Amino acid sequence: MNINRRETLAGAAAAAALATAAAPVAAQFPDGTYAGARRLGSKEKVAYWVATVTPCDAKGMFDPGAMKAVMEWHQKCGADGVVVLGTSGEFPSFSMAERKFITETAMKHKGNMNIMVGPGTPNIIETIELAKHAQSVGADGLLVIPPFYFNQPPNDGLIHYYTQLFEAVSIPINLYHIPGTSEVAITHELLQAMMKYPHLAGIKDSSGSAEGFQKFLTAFPELNMRCGTSNNLIPAVSAGMGAILADGNQFSDKCADIFKTYRAKGDWQAKLEHLRAAQTVIRDHNMGANTYASMKYVLSLRMGGPMMYARTPYPQLTDAQKTSLKTGVEKAMALA
């Protein structure tokens, strides 16, 4: 059967219309704006999400049993939520089928935690497919990196990319600002263009820039402008925003304690200093180990197993690195 380009595009448009109709976002006005309250995807803004690792076995294959243990660990530690398949989850190294299975596995063991899924790819077709899958299995929201590899595409191109995504799904969407890795910044202009959608929830800012993050906080107080680095935790929490932290892989309990203490109106900044002291000890014992292997090894030690390994192209730890990190964990946990 021959299908020409016009018929293909018409079919795609019809499918998109059906998907939108099946999960309406809100009433659209003639000027293109939408009615409805902003939906942030979580019960409260000042919350701690861990940017979880994706556990792999010694052969580099996803380990669903270990994923169950990881999810249970973070709930035990008091995490408010988990981000699945973010940078710490090594998402670019997994296939489409694997990413769906990883998402489904995490969702089976979410407990009472809020789950965000990273569906981002360099192409909008697969990003939408993964986003729709996450929505279909009950994810609370999405964390969507821009189309990486392309070095800062023009803003109108990014607006078109994200517009297609916002029109395809109805769950809350967070834009992922990590320009040092993605080579694509989330700009104020891009966020302003997406503000017409009530399911624009906010961002994760992993740039580490204190000045840039403060500008986000000032410009978009109605969103949840989550920090992705601990150096911006004080301005984030002080402004009533949340955080998504890779450090939760090593110290989920210490991260959760910051937010528990904040809600109890206690000295949460003292708890932050406890986290920073533990982070320093681990850095001092890292011996040049790559981030993914190190995070997984420390998490394995803290959980009491199972052992987890980095996904290729990152190498595994040497025996010397393991010995040093084990000592570091013991010292970090002995801190007040």
PEDA-V682351 format. One record per helix or strand of 2 or more residues. SS is the DSSP state (h for helix, s for strand). FROM is the first residue (numbers start at 1). TO is the last residue. If there is no record, write none. Layout:
ss=[SS SS]
from=[FROM FROM]
to=[TO TO]
//
This chain:
ss=[h s h s h h s h s h s h h s h s h s h h h h]
from=[5 48 64 81 91 96 114 124 141 155 172 179 188 200 210 224 230 243 248 268 291 319]
to=[22 51 77 84 93 108 117 136 145 168 177 182 194 205 219 227 238 245 263 284 303 334]
//
